[in-house]
Amino acid sequence: MNFNKPLATWALLASLATMLGGCFGVAVVGMGAGALIVTDRRPSDTYVTDQAIELRGGKRINEKFGDRVHVNATSYNRTVLLTGEVPDAAARAEVEKLINGVPNVRAVANELQVSGISSLAARSSDAYLTSKVKARFVDTGKFSANHVKVISEGGTVYLLGLVTQGESDAASDITRTTGGVIKVVRMFEVVSDDEARRLDNRPANASQKPATP
């Protein structure tokens, strides 16, 4: 692992903060962000781009719908997963259109449900479910938990990341056997073992897109 990676990353984070006109969250530019980027298989600029997509997408959705919807927009390698609840099919389509219009988005996976907005208790349950799955990843030690992003919504768990086939299978099996999980949806980009090793050890300034089989 190349531990000079954060040096290049902070410059990217700073430039993004300027680009977003001060709305770049403290959680993103805090010390934890650099630590996460060190172990992330996305190029540093892609990591930062994903953060910008989520911020811009959330802002657009909030401006259009306010509290009439509950939408989570999660970007990974510029593919955006939409989860949550909207009141009707028209709103579902409009949210997807808004996200497609965000700069640098290459694809949208629309998993929004047409239903009443979930309760705070339900969202807390999903947050707890995500933490349980992540904890089991760490406990089993079969792969780096930082290579898999976990999103839970209504008991359905979505798995995202740049992973090998073995890592994909292991993550899916662990998630499927976690108490409270109703359904597992794989949204991985599967890479070869050699490609995974290259991504784990690439130079700090690497920005190329990862190869896929």
Backbone as CSV, one residue per row, in Angstrom:
resi,resn,N_x,N_y,N_z,CA_x,CA_y,CA_z,C_x,C_y,C_z
1,MET,0.851,-1.200,0.000,0.000,0.000,0.000,0.876,1.236,0.000
2,ASN,0.530,2.235,-0.825,1.329,3.454,-0.923,0.775,4.498,0.030
3,PHE,1.528,4.863,1.077,1.019,5.764,2.107,1.295,7.229,1.796
4,ASN,1.809,7.523,0.569,1.925,8.915,0.152,0.643,9.403,-0.501
5,LYS,-0.313,8.527,-0.659,-1.556,8.844,-1.343,-2.271,10.070,-0.781
6,PRO,-2.377,10.228,0.553,-3.111,11.375,1.080,-2.537,12.715,0.655
7,LEU,-1.234,12.789,0.354,-0.636,14.067,-0.015,-1.270,14.624,-1.273
8,ALA,-1.458,13.750,-2.253,-2.125,14.188,-3.481,-3.609,14.420,-3.246
9,THR,-4.175,13.655,-2.337,-5.612,13.733,-2.087,-6.037,15.057,-1.485
10,TRP,-5.233,15.597,-0.533,-5.644,16.834,0.120,-5.743,17.980,-0.869
11,ALA,-4.884,17.977,-1.891,-4.978,19.021,-2.914,-6.286,18.900,-3.671
12,LEU,-6.685,17.654,-3.944,-7.952,17.434,-4.639,-9.131,17.862,-3.769
13,LEU,-9.077,17.522,-2.484,-10.149,17.903,-1.568,-10.262,19.416,-1.457
14,ALA,-9.130,20.087,-1.402,-9.139,21.543,-1.282,-9.731,22.187,-2.528
15,SER,-9.357,21.663,-3.697,-9.885,22.239,-4.933,-11.380,22.002,-5.047
16,LEU,-11.849,20.835,-4.562,-13.282,20.548,-4.595,-14.035,21.460,-3.653
17,ALA,-13.472,21.731,-2.486,-14.128,22.623,-1.533,-14.338,23.999,-2.158
18,THR,-13.340,24.471,-2.897,-13.461,25.760,-3.566,-14.519,25.703,-4.656
19,MET,-14.500,24.612,-5.416,-15.440,24.454,-6.519,-16.883,24.453,-6.041
20,LEU,-17.124,23.886,-4.866,-18.486,23.794,-4.350,-18.902,25.030,-3.561
21,GLY,-18.054,26.030,-3.525,-18.429,27.297,-2.910,-18.715,27.225,-1.435
22,GLY,-17.971,26.398,-0.716,-18.102,26.393,0.741,-19.091,25.395,1.284
23,CYS,-19.752,24.602,0.420,-20.737,23.654,0.939,-20.135,22.273,1.127
24,PHE,-18.842,22.158,1.007,-18.170,20.871,1.177,-18.134,20.526,2.653
25,GLY,-18.765,19.425,3.038,-18.975,19.092,4.443,-17.701,18.815,5.211
26,VAL,-17.756,19.146,6.493,-16.624,18.900,7.377,-16.310,17.410,7.439
27,ALA,-17.341,16.571,7.358,-17.116,15.133,7.434,-16.253,14.647,6.289
28,VAL,-16.330,15.317,5.131,-15.576,14.887,3.967,-14.128,15.325,4.059
29,VAL,-13.893,16.544,4.561,-12.530,17.061,4.581,-11.828,16.812,5.913
30,GLY,-12.472,16.120,6.819,-11.848,15.799,8.098,-10.740,14.775,7.933
31,MET,-10.058,14.502,9.032,-8.936,13.584,8.994,-9.350,12.194,8.543
32,GLY,-10.601,11.802,8.832,-11.049,10.468,8.450,-11.091,10.264,6.958
33,ALA,-11.331,11.320,6.185,-11.425,11.189,4.736,-10.110,10.712,4.150
34,GLY,-8.990,11.291,4.614,-7.697,10.883,4.100,-7.409,9.422,4.394
35,ALA,-7.770,8.981,5.597,-7.536,7.585,5.979,-8.328,6.635,5.101
36,LEU,-9.558,7.007,4.759,-10.375,6.159,3.906,-9.819,6.090,2.492
37,ILE,-9.360,7.217,1.973,-8.850,7.253,0.611,-7.605,6.378,0.464
38,VAL,-6.807,6.289,1.521,-5.604,5.469,1.469,-5.933,4.033,1.069
39,THR,-7.037,3.489,1.595,-7.382,2.091,1.361,-8.461,1.897,0.315
40,ASP,-8.891,2.976,-0.333,-9.942,2.879,-1.342,-9.321,2.534,-2.694
41,ARG,-9.980,1.663,-3.438,-9.446,1.263,-4.740,-9.769,2.251,-5.848
42,ARG,-10.659,3.172,-5.592,-10.901,4.206,-6.592,-9.713,5.160,-6.642
43,PRO,-9.383,5.683,-7.851,-8.386,6.750,-7.890,-8.833,7.909,-7.008
44,SER,-7.889,8.645,-6.451,-8.219,9.713,-5.509,-9.172,10.733,-6.109
45,ASP,-8.964,11.093,-7.382,-9.847,12.089,-7.980,-11.257,11.543,-8.174
46,THR,-11.373,10.229,-8.417,-12.702,9.624,-8.536,-13.411,9.609,-7.195
47,TYR,-12.673,9.328,-6.132,-13.235,9.365,-4.776,-13.832,10.743,-4.499
48,VAL,-13.065,11.776,-4.819,-13.525,13.143,-4.580,-14.706,13.477,-5.488
49,THR,-14.663,13.029,-6.732,-15.774,13.245,-7.653,-17.056,12.613,-7.122
50,ASP,-16.945,11.407,-6.568,-18.125,10.744,-5.994,-18.720,11.565,-4.853
51,GLN,-17.857,12.147,-4.016,-18.352,12.989,-2.924,-19.103,14.196,-3.489
52,ALA,-18.551,14.795,-4.545,-19.191,15.970,-5.152,-20.530,15.601,-5.776
53,ILE,-20.598,14.445,-6.419,-21.851,13.982,-7.016,-22.933,13.845,-5.948
54,GLU,-22.578,13.243,-4.821,-23.558,13.056,-3.748,-24.040,14.393,-3.195
55,LEU,-23.120,15.327,-3.008,-23.496,16.640,-2.483,-24.388,17.397,-3.454
56,ARG,-23.980,17.432,-4.704,-24.773,18.151,-5.708,-26.132,17.479,-5.919
57,GLY,-26.111,16.143,-5.988,-27.368,15.418,-6.180,-28.330,15.649,-5.032
58,GLY,-27.825,15.568,-3.803,-28.675,15.807,-2.645,-29.251,17.205,-2.633
59,LYS,-28.442,18.172,-3.027,-28.901,19.557,-3.063,-30.031,19.733,-4.078
60,ARG,-29.863,19.137,-5.256,-30.896,19.253,-6.293,-32.202,18.593,-5.867
61,ILE,-32.096,17.431,-5.254,-33.298,16.729,-4.809,-34.007,17.523,-3.716
62,ASN,-33.249,18.065,-2.775,-33.838,18.844,-1.689,-34.516,20.101,-2.208
63,GLU,-33.885,20.770,-3.161,-34.469,21.990,-3.727,-35.767,21.694,-4.472
64,LYS,-35.839,20.536,-5.115,-37.021,20.182,-5.907,-38.160,19.627,-5.044
65,PHE,-37.830,18.778,-4.078,-38.866,18.036,-3.357,-38.964,18.345,-1.866
66,GLY,-37.922,18.892,-1.267,-37.965,19.147,0.164,-38.206,17.870,0.947
67,ASP,-39.133,17.935,1.927,-39.394,16.770,2.764,-40.495,15.865,2.210
68,ARG,-40.850,16.065,0.936,-41.867,15.199,0.316,-41.304,13.849,-0.102
69,VAL,-39.988,13.732,-0.082,-39.353,12.465,-0.434,-38.262,12.138,0.584
70,HIS,-37.880,10.884,0.620,-36.701,10.452,1.389,-35.803,9.708,0.413
71,VAL,-34.738,10.375,-0.028,-33.872,9.810,-1.057,-32.418,9.844,-0.601
72,ASN,-31.753,8.719,-0.734,-30.311,8.637,-0.526,-29.650,8.418,-1.880
73,ALA,-28.713,9.289,-2.227,-27.961,9.146,-3.471,-26.528,8.780,-3.118
74,THR,-26.135,7.570,-3.436,-24.804,7.062,-3.115,-24.021,6.852,-4.402
75,SER,-22.919,7.563,-4.547,-22.101,7.452,-5.761,-20.860,6.612,-5.496
76,TYR,-20.628,5.641,-6.376,-19.402,4.849,-6.302,-18.865,4.670,-7.710
77,ASN,-17.656,5.181,-7.941,-17.036,5.133,-9.264,-17.957,5.758,-10.311
78,ARG,-18.654,6.816,-9.888,-19.528,7.646,-10.728,-20.833,6.950,-11.147
79,THR,-21.138,5.811,-10.525,-22.460,5.197,-10.675,-23.241,5.511,-9.416
80,VAL,-24.445,6.055,-9.573,-25.230,6.519,-8.430,-26.360,5.539,-8.126
81,LEU,-26.384,5.081,-6.883,-27.471,4.242,-6.384,-28.472,5.126,-5.671
82,LEU,-29.733,5.060,-6.106,-30.810,5.816,-5.471,-31.655,4.870,-4.634
83,THR,-31.755,5.143,-3.340,-32.597,4.350,-2.456,-33.483,5.282,-1.637
84,GLY,-34.568,4.730,-1.119,-35.491,5.533,-0.323,-36.906,5.456,-0.858
85,GLU,-37.703,6.467,-0.518,-39.123,6.446,-0.863,-39.558,7.760,-1.518
86,VAL,-40.437,7.622,-2.494,-41.035,8.772,-3.185,-42.540,8.535,-3.281
87,PRO,-43.333,9.614,-3.442,-44.786,9.447,-3.399,-45.414,8.804,-4.628
88,ASP,-44.769,8.926,-5.789,-45.371,8.387,-7.003,-44.306,8.136,-8.071
89,ALA,-44.742,7.516,-9.171,-43.815,7.165,-10.244,-43.214,8.399,-10.907
90,ALA,-43.981,9.465,-10.973,-43.477,10.695,-11.588,-42.302,11.254,-10.790
91,ALA,-42.421,11.241,-9.465,-41.328,11.719,-8.618,-40.117,10.810,-8.748
92,ARG,-40.359,9.526,-8.862,-39.259,8.565,-9.024,-38.463,8.869,-10.295
93,ALA,-39.191,9.107,-11.378,-38.538,9.422,-12.650,-37.831,10.773,-12.594
94,GLU,-38.441,11.750,-11.913,-37.852,13.086,-11.830,-36.557,13.077,-11.024
95,VAL,-36.525,12.302,-9.938,-35.301,12.203,-9.140,-34.179,11.616,-9.997
96,GLU,-34.491,10.581,-10.744,-33.470,9.976,-11.615,-32.975,10.973,-12.655
97,LYS,-33.885,11.754,-13.209,-33.507,12.766,-14.193,-32.586,13.818,-13.570
98,LEU,-32.902,14.237,-12.356,-32.066,15.220,-11.668,-30.648,14.692,-11.464
99,ILE,-30.543,13.433,-11.055,-29.233,12.852,-10.797,-28.459,12.651,-12.096
100,ASN,-29.140,12.252,-13.138,-28.478,12.089,-14.429,-27.887,13.404,-14.931
101,GLY,-28.459,14.517,-14.480,-27.980,15.823,-14.902,-26.800,16.341,-14.103
102,VAL,-26.407,15.627,-13.043,-25.264,16.045,-12.241,-23.977,15.756,-13.019
103,PRO,-23.049,16.713,-13.092,-21.796,16.484,-13.815,-21.057,15.237,-13.332
104,ASN,-20.503,14.498,-14.283,-19.639,13.338,-14.054,-20.378,12.042,-13.726
105,VAL,-21.706,12.061,-13.653,-22.453,10.821,-13.421,-22.451,9.993,-14.710
106,ARG,-22.054,8.731,-14.588,-22.023,7.886,-15.788,-23.184,6.899,-15.852
107,ALA,-23.802,6.592,-14.688,-24.935,5.669,-14.670,-25.723,5.868,-13.390
108,VAL,-27.016,5.510,-13.439,-27.883,5.613,-12.264,-28.620,4.288,-12.077
109,ALA,-28.578,3.749,-10.871,-29.361,2.568,-10.516,-30.498,3.041,-9.620
110,ASN,-31.701,3.079,-10.167,-32.848,3.644,-9.459,-33.584,2.556,-8.682
111,GLU,-33.347,2.501,-7.377,-33.991,1.526,-6.500,-35.020,2.192,-5.582
112,LEU,-35.474,3.381,-5.965,-36.461,4.100,-5.166,-37.786,3.346,-5.138
113,GLN,-38.424,3.358,-3.967,-39.716,2.707,-3.797,-40.833,3.743,-3.756
114,VAL,-41.925,3.457,-4.446,-43.102,4.323,-4.386,-43.907,3.889,-3.159
115,SER,-43.778,4.674,-2.101,-44.440,4.321,-0.843,-44.371,5.503,0.109
116,GLY,-44.972,5.341,1.278,-44.865,6.371,2.295,-43.432,6.507,2.776
117,ILE,-43.094,7.674,3.276,-41.735,7.928,3.745,-41.450,7.103,5.001
118,SER,-40.291,6.482,5.031,-39.917,5.621,6.146,-39.777,6.417,7.445
119,SER,-40.013,5.738,8.559,-39.927,6.380,9.867,-38.465,6.482,10.311
120,LEU,-38.230,7.314,11.310,-36.892,7.433,11.874,-36.451,6.104,12.484
121,ALA,-37.397,5.376,13.056,-37.079,4.074,13.637,-36.599,3.102,12.566
122,ALA,-37.269,3.124,11.409,-36.876,2.241,10.307,-35.491,2.603,9.796
123,ARG,-35.200,3.884,9.719,-33.886,4.317,9.238,-32.797,3.959,10.241
124,SER,-33.120,4.066,11.509,-32.157,3.669,12.538,-31.870,2.177,12.457
125,SER,-32.912,1.403,12.171,-32.740,-0.040,12.024,-31.827,-0.359,10.844
126,ASP,-32.000,0.370,9.759,-31.145,0.163,8.588,-29.699,0.545,8.890
127,ALA,-29.515,1.630,9.626,-28.163,2.055,9.993,-27.488,0.986,10.862
128,TYR,-28.251,0.423,11.767,-27.722,-0.635,12.627,-27.379,-1.870,11.798
129,LEU,-28.233,-2.183,10.813,-27.985,-3.332,9.950,-26.689,-3.146,9.167
130,THR,-26.479,-1.943,8.653,-25.232,-1.651,7.937,-24.027,-1.869,8.844
131,SER,-24.116,-1.384,10.077,-22.997,-1.535,11.017,-22.743,-3.003,11.347
132,LYS,-23.802,-3.809,11.433,-23.636,-5.233,11.715,-22.915,-5.931,10.574
133,VAL,-23.322,-5.599,9.341,-22.688,-6.219,8.176,-21.210,-5.838,8.112
134,LYS,-20.915,-4.558,8.299,-19.529,-4.108,8.256,-18.696,-4.761,9.357
135,ALA,-19.282,-4.896,10.542,-18.573,-5.527,11.651,-18.243,-6.985,11.333
136,ARG,-19.163,-7.670,10.675,-18.916,-9.066,10.306,-17.843,-9.168,9.234
137,PHE,-17.786,-8.190,8.337,-16.696,-8.165,7.357,-15.352,-8.145,8.080
138,VAL,-15.261,-7.269,9.078,-14.015,-7.129,9.828,-13.706,-8.409,10.607
139,ASP,-14.720,-8.969,11.255,-14.519,-10.156,12.087,-14.034,-11.360,11.277
140,THR,-14.584,-11.550,10.084,-14.202,-12.712,9.281,-12.806,-12.557,8.692
141,GLY,-12.421,-11.323,8.394,-11.081,-11.067,7.873,-10.810,-11.650,6.501
142,LYS,-11.851,-11.901,5.716,-11.655,-12.506,4.396,-11.229,-11.492,3.334
143,PHE,-11.467,-10.220,3.603,-11.089,-9.152,2.678,-11.107,-7.855,3.465
144,SER,-10.582,-6.795,2.876,-10.608,-5.500,3.552,-12.026,-4.937,3.518
145,ALA,-12.562,-4.652,4.692,-13.926,-4.113,4.765,-14.038,-2.772,4.053
146,ASN,-12.933,-2.046,3.916,-12.967,-0.747,3.242,-13.176,-0.863,1.738
147,HIS,-13.069,-2.068,1.200,-13.254,-2.260,-0.233,-14.723,-2.453,-0.610
148,VAL,-15.584,-2.577,0.384,-17.011,-2.794,0.113,-17.839,-1.721,0.796
149,LYS,-18.624,-1.006,0.015,-19.539,0.001,0.559,-20.892,-0.669,0.784
150,VAL,-21.461,-0.454,1.963,-22.711,-1.113,2.346,-23.807,-0.069,2.535
151,ILE,-24.918,-0.258,1.843,-26.085,0.615,1.970,-27.294,-0.251,2.308
152,SER,-27.989,0.076,3.390,-29.177,-0.685,3.784,-30.424,0.181,3.663
153,GLU,-31.479,-0.393,3.123,-32.745,0.322,2.969,-33.886,-0.677,3.091
154,GLY,-34.671,-0.542,4.154,-35.811,-1.431,4.345,-35.420,-2.900,4.457
155,GLY,-34.245,-3.180,5.001,-33.795,-4.557,5.148,-33.083,-5.121,3.931
156,THR,-33.113,-4.384,2.820,-32.348,-4.769,1.628,-30.965,-4.144,1.723
157,VAL,-29.945,-4.944,1.499,-28.570,-4.464,1.609,-27.925,-4.446,0.224
158,TYR,-27.436,-3.278,-0.153,-26.752,-3.089,-1.430,-25.251,-3.067,-1.177
159,LEU,-24.520,-3.804,-1.995,-23.065,-3.892,-1.856,-22.399,-3.291,-3.089
160,LEU,-21.517,-2.312,-2.869,-20.832,-1.642,-3.954,-19.319,-1.738,-3.736
161,GLY,-18.566,-1.667,-4.809,-17.123,-1.659,-4.674,-16.427,-2.243,-5.883
162,LEU,-15.130,-2.031,-5.937,-14.258,-2.655,-6.929,-13.634,-3.866,-6.249
163,VAL,-14.104,-5.058,-6.595,-13.707,-6.260,-5.866,-13.399,-7.401,-6.831
164,THR,-12.674,-8.392,-6.321,-12.455,-9.607,-7.081,-13.699,-10.499,-6.963
165,GLN,-13.758,-11.541,-7.781,-14.903,-12.442,-7.695,-14.967,-13.108,-6.331
166,GLY,-13.812,-13.468,-5.801,-13.778,-14.089,-4.474,-14.281,-13.154,-3.394
167,GLU,-13.875,-11.893,-3.475,-14.332,-10.906,-2.496,-15.835,-10.671,-2.636
168,SER,-16.321,-10.635,-3.866,-17.755,-10.452,-4.106,-18.564,-11.578,-3.478
169,ASP,-18.117,-12.802,-3.700,-18.831,-13.959,-3.158,-18.793,-13.971,-1.632
170,ALA,-17.619,-13.667,-1.076,-17.493,-13.669,0.381,-18.367,-12.595,1.018
171,ALA,-18.338,-11.398,0.445,-19.140,-10.298,0.985,-20.631,-10.611,0.902
172,SER,-21.043,-11.212,-0.187,-22.452,-11.555,-0.361,-22.893,-12.612,0.639
173,ASP,-22.050,-13.630,0.826,-22.396,-14.702,1.768,-22.477,-14.180,3.198
174,ILE,-21.526,-13.336,3.577,-21.537,-12.771,4.930,-22.776,-11.914,5.143
175,THR,-23.100,-11.103,4.158,-24.270,-10.223,4.268,-25.555,-11.030,4.341
176,ARG,-25.659,-12.030,3.474,-26.873,-12.847,3.403,-27.164,-13.553,4.713
177,THR,-26.125,-13.909,5.450,-26.296,-14.657,6.700,-26.292,-13.751,7.939
178,THR,-26.384,-12.455,7.729,-26.459,-11.511,8.845,-27.916,-11.340,9.263
179,GLY,-28.186,-11.440,10.548,-29.553,-11.308,11.042,-30.182,-9.979,10.675
180,GLY,-31.405,-10.028,10.154,-32.124,-8.818,9.787,-32.064,-8.479,8.312
181,VAL,-31.164,-9.137,7.583,-31.052,-8.877,6.144,-32.143,-9.638,5.401
182,ILE,-32.931,-8.903,4.632,-34.018,-9.515,3.860,-33.554,-9.901,2.456
183,LYS,-32.734,-9.049,1.875,-32.309,-9.258,0.483,-30.934,-8.636,0.288
184,VAL,-30.108,-9.237,-0.559,-28.786,-8.709,-0.893,-28.748,-8.381,-2.379
185,VAL,-28.326,-7.170,-2.697,-28.195,-6.748,-4.095,-26.735,-6.411,-4.367
186,ARG,-26.103,-7.175,-5.227,-24.715,-6.909,-5.595,-24.662,-5.826,-6.677
187,MET,-23.890,-4.800,-6.427,-23.660,-3.770,-7.432,-22.152,-3.583,-7.647
188,PHE,-21.436,-4.662,-7.471,-19.981,-4.622,-7.581,-19.518,-4.422,-9.025
189,GLU,-18.324,-3.861,-9.146,-17.557,-3.932,-10.380,-16.462,-4.942,-10.106
190,VAL,-16.524,-6.081,-10.795,-15.590,-7.169,-10.524,-14.328,-6.998,-11.367
191,VAL,-13.172,-7.064,-10.697,-11.878,-6.954,-11.365,-11.081,-8.227,-11.086
192,SER,-10.048,-8.445,-11.866,-9.203,-9.620,-11.679,-8.358,-9.460,-10.421
193,ASP,-7.784,-10.556,-9.960,-6.906,-10.503,-8.794,-5.705,-9.605,-9.068
194,ASP,-5.151,-9.696,-10.269,-4.006,-8.852,-10.628,-4.383,-7.382,-10.627
195,GLU,-5.575,-7.073,-11.155,-6.020,-5.684,-11.196,-6.266,-5.155,-9.787
196,ALA,-6.806,-5.995,-8.916,-7.036,-5.585,-7.529,-5.719,-5.247,-6.847
197,ARG,-4.698,-6.071,-7.090,-3.394,-5.793,-6.501,-2.817,-4.487,-7.045
198,ARG,-3.022,-4.241,-8.338,-2.523,-3.000,-8.921,-3.215,-1.792,-8.312
199,LEU,-4.517,-1.878,-8.120,-5.262,-0.773,-7.528,-4.852,-0.533,-6.081
200,ASP,-4.533,-1.606,-5.383,-4.134,-1.477,-3.976,-2.747,-0.859,-3.819
201,ASN,-1.949,-0.907,-4.879,-0.562,-0.447,-4.773,-0.193,0.610,-5.802
202,ARG,-1.189,1.245,-6.423,-0.880,2.232,-7.456,-0.255,3.486,-6.842
203,PRO,0.460,4.271,-7.664,1.073,5.509,-7.173,0.025,6.488,-6.655
204,ALA,0.457,7.421,-5.803,-0.447,8.369,-5.162,-1.177,9.234,-6.156
205,ASN,-0.538,9.550,-7.295,-1.162,10.484,-8.239,-1.923,9.778,-9.347
206,ALA,-2.140,8.462,-9.211,-2.845,7.735,-10.265,-4.282,8.194,-10.347
207,SER,-4.752,8.408,-11.568,-6.141,8.852,-11.744,-6.842,8.094,-12.847
208,GLN,-6.197,7.080,-13.397,-6.804,6.348,-14.490,-7.981,5.501,-14.005
209,LYS,-8.907,5.236,-14.888,-10.038,4.393,-14.538,-9.545,2.950,-14.408
210,PRO,-10.059,2.200,-13.444,-9.652,0.813,-13.292,-10.150,-0.026,-14.450
211,ALA,-9.364,-0.992,-14.855,-9.778,-1.870,-15.931,-10.782,-2.882,-15.415
212,THR,-11.675,-3.306,-16.285,-12.638,-4.347,-15.924,-12.510,-5.479,-16.917
213,PRO,-12.830,-6.700,-16.523,-12.671,-7.836,-17.414,-13.612,-7.754,-18.604
